[in-house]
Amino acid sequence: MKKLHHRLLLLKPYDNMVEWSKSAIIPGLGKLSLYTVMKFFVQEISRESILNKAST
């Protein structure tokens, strides 16, 4: 996953989107950026713990 992310960062539109998401704040989540929320979500999905919590 990290290899893909690093390769995609070489593409200017993807890099711009990542930089924008680091400054975009989602209402209702305090001062967490969209990037932080998405990074956490992807990590939890890859660990499958969020799926286990949802099924219980």
HELIX and SHEET records of a PDB file:
HELIX    1   1 LYS A    2  LEU A    8  1                                   7    
HELIX    2   2 LYS A   12  SER A   23  1                                  12    
HELIX    3   3 LEU A   34  ARG A   47  1                                  14    
HELIX    4   4 SER A   49  SER A   55  1                                   7    
END                                                                             
